[in-house]
Amino acid sequence: MYFYLDLESTDERRDLIRHHLDECSPCLREYGIEQEVKALVARCCGGETAPSELKSRLRSKLADLVFEQETHEFLAE
């Protein structure tokens, strides 16, 4: 979700997520919450940057979560 919010995913992945959000109210609600949190953090910490090590760890964890979510969605089909 964060890659989608940060425009860091491929166009194909963005289209897939956008299509899913159009059809899934719980995910759309979660997307809205994440979008608000991102905006709040940007307002509160606008001039600060995270250390590169922290960014790497977060990206790794988020990638794991994306993989788990994709696996869950695939198995649900």
C-alpha distances in whole Angstrom, upper triangle without the diagonal:
4,5,5,6,9,10,10,9,12,14,14,10,10,13,12,8,11,13,12,11,14,16,14,15,13,10,11,12,9,7,11,11,8,9,13,12,11,14,16,16,17,20,21,20,21,23,22,20,19,21,20,21,18,15,16,16,13,11,13,12,8,10,12,9,8,11,12,10,11,15,15,14,17,19,19,20
4,5,5,6,8,8,9,13,14,16,12,11,15,14,11,13,16,15,14,17,19,17,18,16,13,13,14,11,9,12,12,8,9,12,11,9,12,14,13,14,17,18,17,17,20,19,17,15,18,17,18,15,12,14,14,10,9,12,11,8,10,12,10,9,13,14,13,14,18,18,18,20,22,22,24
4,5,5,6,5,5,9,11,13,10,9,13,13,11,13,16,15,15,18,20,19,20,19,15,15,17,14,12,14,15,11,12,15,14,12,15,17,16,16,19,21,19,19,21,20,17,16,18,17,18,16,13,13,14,11,9,12,12,8,9,12,11,9,13,15,14,14,17,18,18,20,22,23,24
4,5,5,6,6,9,10,11,8,6,10,10,8,9,12,12,11,14,17,16,17,17,13,13,15,13,10,12,14,11,10,14,14,12,14,17,17,16,19,21,20,20,22,22,20,19,21,20,21,19,16,17,18,15,13,15,15,11,12,15,13,11,14,16,14,14,18,18,17,19,22,22,22
4,6,8,9,12,13,14,12,9,13,14,11,11,15,14,13,15,18,17,17,17,13,12,14,12,9,10,11,8,7,11,11,8,10,14,13,13,16,18,17,16,19,19,18,17,20,19,21,18,15,17,18,15,13,16,16,12,14,17,15,13,17,18,16,17,21,21,20,22,25,24,25
4,5,8,11,13,15,13,11,14,16,13,14,17,17,16,19,21,21,21,20,17,16,18,15,12,14,14,11,10,13,13,9,11,14,13,12,15,17,16,15,17,17,15,15,18,16,18,16,13,15,16,13,12,15,16,12,14,17,16,14,18,20,18,19,22,23,22,24,27,27,28
4,6,8,9,12,10,8,12,13,12,12,16,16,16,18,21,20,21,21,18,17,19,17,14,15,17,14,12,16,16,13,14,18,17,15,18,21,19,18,20,20,18,18,20,19,21,19,16,17,19,16,14,17,18,14,15,18,17,15,18,20,19,18,22,23,22,23,27,27,27
4,7,9,12,10,9,13,14,13,14,17,18,17,20,22,22,23,23,19,19,21,18,15,18,19,15,14,18,17,14,16,19,18,17,20,22,20,19,21,20,17,17,19,17,18,17,14,14,16,14,11,14,15,12,12,16,15,13,16,19,17,17,20,22,21,22,26,26,26
4,7,8,6,6,10,11,10,12,14,15,15,18,20,20,22,21,17,18,20,18,15,18,19,16,16,19,19,17,19,22,21,20,23,25,24,22,24,24,21,20,22,19,21,20,16,16,18,15,12,14,16,12,11,15,14,11,14,17,15,14,18,19,18,19,23,23,23
4,5,5,6,9,10,11,12,14,15,16,18,20,21,23,23,19,19,22,21,18,20,22,19,19,22,23,20,22,25,24,23,27,28,27,26,27,27,24,24,25,22,24,23,19,19,21,19,15,17,19,16,14,17,17,14,15,18,17,15,19,21,19,19,23,24,23
4,5,5,6,9,10,10,12,14,15,16,19,20,22,23,19,19,22,21,18,20,22,20,19,23,23,21,22,26,25,24,27,30,28,27,29,29,26,26,28,25,27,26,23,22,24,22,19,21,22,18,17,20,20,16,18,21,19,17,20,22,20,20,24,24,23
4,5,5,6,9,10,11,12,14,15,17,18,21,22,18,18,22,21,18,21,23,21,20,24,25,23,25,28,28,27,30,32,31,30,32,31,29,28,30,27,28,28,24,24,25,23,20,21,22,19,17,19,19,15,16,19,17,15,18,19,17,17,21,21,20
4,5,5,6,8,10,11,12,14,16,16,19,19,15,16,19,18,15,18,20,18,18,21,22,20,22,25,25,24,28,29,28,27,30,29,27,26,27,25,26,25,21,21,22,20,16,18,18,15,13,16,15,11,13,15,13,11,15,16,14,15,19,19,18
4,5,5,6,8,10,10,12,14,15,17,18,14,14,17,16,13,16,18,16,15,19,20,18,19,23,23,22,25,27,26,25,28,27,25,25,27,25,26,25,21,22,23,20,17,19,19,16,15,18,16,13,15,18,15,14,17,18,16,17,21,21,20
4,5,5,6,9,10,11,13,14,17,18,15,14,18,17,15,17,20,18,17,21,22,21,22,26,26,25,28,30,30,29,31,31,29,29,31,29,30,28,25,25,26,24,21,22,23,19,18,20,19,15,17,19,17,15,18,19,16,17,21,20,19
4,6,5,6,9,10,11,12,15,16,13,13,17,16,14,17,20,18,18,22,23,21,23,26,26,26,29,31,31,30,32,32,30,29,31,29,30,28,25,25,25,23,20,21,21,18,16,18,17,13,14,16,13,11,15,15,12,13,17,16,15
4,5,5,6,9,10,10,13,13,10,10,13,13,10,13,16,14,14,18,19,18,20,23,23,23,26,28,27,27,30,29,27,27,29,27,28,26,23,23,23,20,18,19,19,15,15,17,15,11,14,15,12,11,14,15,12,14,17,16,16
4,5,5,6,9,10,12,13,10,9,13,13,10,13,16,15,14,17,19,18,19,22,23,23,25,28,28,27,30,30,28,28,30,29,30,28,25,26,26,23,21,23,22,18,18,20,18,15,17,19,15,15,18,18,15,17,20,19,18
4,5,5,7,9,12,14,11,10,14,15,13,15,18,18,17,20,22,21,23,26,27,27,29,31,31,31,34,34,32,32,34,32,33,31,28,28,29,26,23,25,24,21,20,22,19,16,18,19,16,14,18,17,14,15,19,17,16
4,5,5,6,9,10,8,8,12,12,11,14,16,16,16,19,21,21,22,25,26,26,28,30,31,30,33,33,31,31,33,31,32,30,27,27,27,24,22,23,22,19,18,19,17,14,16,16,13,12,15,14,11,13,16,14,13
4,5,5,7,9,6,5,9,10,8,10,13,13,13,16,18,18,19,22,23,23,25,28,28,28,31,31,30,29,32,31,31,29,26,27,27,23,22,23,22,18,19,20,17,15,17,18,14,14,17,16,13,16,19,16,16
4,6,8,10,9,7,11,13,11,12,16,16,16,18,21,21,22,24,26,26,28,30,31,30,34,34,33,32,35,34,35,32,30,30,30,27,25,27,26,22,23,24,21,18,21,21,17,17,20,19,16,18,21,18,18
4,7,9,9,8,11,13,13,14,17,18,18,20,22,23,24,26,28,28,30,32,33,33,36,36,35,34,37,36,36,34,31,32,31,28,27,28,26,23,23,24,21,19,20,20,16,16,19,17,14,16,18,15,15
4,6,6,6,9,10,11,12,14,15,16,19,20,21,23,24,26,27,29,30,31,31,35,34,33,32,35,34,34,31,29,30,29,26,25,26,24,21,21,22,18,17,19,18,14,15,17,15,12,15,17,14,14
4,5,5,6,9,10,10,12,14,15,17,18,20,21,23,24,26,27,29,30,30,34,34,33,32,35,34,35,32,30,31,30,26,26,27,25,22,23,23,20,18,21,20,16,17,20,17,15,18,20,17,17
4,5,5,6,9,10,11,12,14,16,17,18,20,21,23,24,26,27,28,29,33,32,31,30,33,32,32,29,28,29,27,24,24,25,22,19,21,21,17,16,19,17,14,16,18,15,14,17,18,15,17
4,5,5,6,9,10,10,12,14,15,16,18,20,21,22,24,26,26,27,30,30,28,27,30,29,29,26,24,25,24,21,20,22,19,16,18,18,14,13,16,15,11,13,16,14,12,16,17,15,16
4,5,5,6,9,10,10,12,14,15,16,18,20,21,23,24,25,26,29,29,28,28,30,30,31,28,25,27,26,22,22,24,21,18,20,21,17,16,19,18,15,16,19,17,15,19,21,18,19
4,5,5,6,9,10,11,13,14,16,17,19,20,21,23,24,25,28,28,28,27,30,30,31,27,26,27,26,22,22,24,22,19,21,22,18,17,20,19,16,18,21,19,17,21,22,20,21
4,5,5,6,9,10,11,12,14,15,17,18,20,21,22,23,26,26,25,24,27,27,27,24,22,24,22,19,19,21,18,15,17,18,14,14,17,16,13,16,19,17,16,19,21,19,21
4,5,5,6,9,10,10,12,14,15,16,18,20,21,21,24,24,23,23,26,25,26,23,21,22,22,18,18,20,18,15,17,18,15,14,17,17,14,16,19,18,16,20,22,20,21
4,5,5,6,9,10,11,12,14,15,17,18,20,20,24,24,24,23,27,27,28,24,22,25,24,20,20,23,21,18,20,21,18,17,21,21,18,20,23,21,20,23,25,23,25
4,5,5,6,9,10,11,12,14,15,17,18,19,23,22,22,22,25,25,26,22,21,23,22,19,19,22,19,16,19,20,17,17,21,20,18,20,23,21,21,24,26,24,26
4,5,5,6,9,10,11,12,14,15,16,17,20,20,19,18,22,22,22,19,17,20,19,15,16,18,16,13,16,17,14,14,18,18,16,18,21,20,20,23,25,24,25
4,6,5,6,9,10,11,12,14,15,15,19,19,19,19,22,22,24,20,18,21,21,17,17,20,18,15,18,20,17,17,20,21,18,20,23,23,22,25,27,26,27
4,5,5,6,9,10,11,12,14,14,18,18,19,19,23,24,25,21,20,23,22,19,19,22,21,18,21,23,20,20,23,23,21,23,26,25,25,28,30,28,30
4,5,5,6,9,10,10,12,13,17,16,16,16,20,21,22,18,17,20,19,16,17,20,18,16,19,20,18,18,22,22,20,23,26,25,24,28,29,28,30
4,5,5,6,9,10,10,11,14,14,14,14,18,18,20,16,15,18,18,14,15,18,17,15,18,20,18,18,21,22,20,22,25,25,25,28,30,29,31
4,5,5,6,9,10,10,13,14,15,16,20,21,22,19,18,21,21,18,18,22,21,18,21,23,21,21,25,25,24,26,29,28,28,31,33,32,33
4,5,5,6,8,9,13,13,15,16,19,21,23,19,18,22,21,18,20,23,21,19,23,24,22,23,26,27,25,27,30,29,29,33,34,33,35
4,5,5,6,7,11,10,11,12,16,17,19,16,15,18,18,15,17,20,19,17,21,23,21,21,25,25,24,27,29,29,29,32,34,33,35
4,6,5,5,8,9,10,12,16,17,19,17,15,19,19,17,18,21,20,19,22,24,22,23,26,27,26,28,31,31,31,33,35,35,36
4,6,5,9,10,13,15,18,20,23,20,19,22,23,20,21,25,24,22,25,27,26,26,30,30,29,31,34,34,33,36,38,38,39
4,6,9,9,12,13,17,20,21,18,18,22,22,19,21,24,23,22,25,27,26,27,30,30,29,32,34,34,34,37,39,38,40
4,6,5,8,10,13,16,18,15,15,19,19,17,19,22,21,21,24,26,25,25,29,29,29,31,34,34,34,37,39,38,40
4,6,8,11,14,16,19,17,16,19,21,18,19,23,23,22,24,27,26,26,29,31,30,31,34,35,35,37,39,39,41
4,7,10,13,15,18,17,16,19,21,19,20,24,24,23,26,28,28,28,31,33,32,34,37,37,37,40,42,42,43
4,7,10,12,15,13,13,17,18,16,18,21,21,21,24,26,26,26,29,30,30,32,35,35,36,38,40,40,42
4,7,9,12,10,9,13,15,14,15,18,19,18,21,23,23,24,26,28,28,30,32,33,34,36,38,38,40
4,6,8,6,7,10,11,10,12,15,15,16,18,20,20,21,24,25,26,28,30,31,32,34,35,36,38
4,5,5,6,9,10,11,12,14,16,17,18,20,21,22,25,26,27,29,30,32,33,34,36,37,39
4,5,5,6,9,10,10,12,14,15,16,18,20,21,22,24,25,27,28,30,31,32,34,36,37
4,5,5,6,9,10,11,12,14,15,17,19,20,21,23,24,26,27,29,30,32,33,35,37
4,5,5,6,9,10,11,12,14,15,16,18,20,21,22,24,26,27,28,30,32,33,35
4,5,5,6,9,10,10,12,14,15,16,18,20,21,22,24,25,26,28,30,31,33
4,5,5,6,9,10,10,12,14,15,17,18,20,21,23,24,26,27,29,30,32
4,5,5,6,9,10,11,12,14,15,17,18,20,21,23,24,26,27,29,31
4,5,5,6,8,10,10,12,14,15,16,18,20,21,22,24,26,27,29
4,5,5,6,9,10,10,12,14,15,16,18,20,21,22,24,25,27
4,5,5,6,9,10,11,12,14,15,17,18,20,21,23,24,26
4,5,5,6,9,10,11,12,14,15,16,18,20,21,22,25
4,5,5,6,9,10,10,12,14,15,16,18,20,21,23
4,5,5,6,9,10,10,12,14,15,16,18,20,21
4,5,5,6,9,10,11,12,14,15,16,18,20
4,5,5,6,9,10,10,12,14,15,16,19
4,5,5,6,9,10,10,12,14,15,17
4,5,5,6,9,10,10,12,14,16
4,5,5,6,9,10,11,12,14
4,5,5,6,8,10,10,13
4,5,5,6,9,10,11
4,5,5,6,8,10
4,5,5,6,9
4,6,5,6
4,5,5
4,5
4
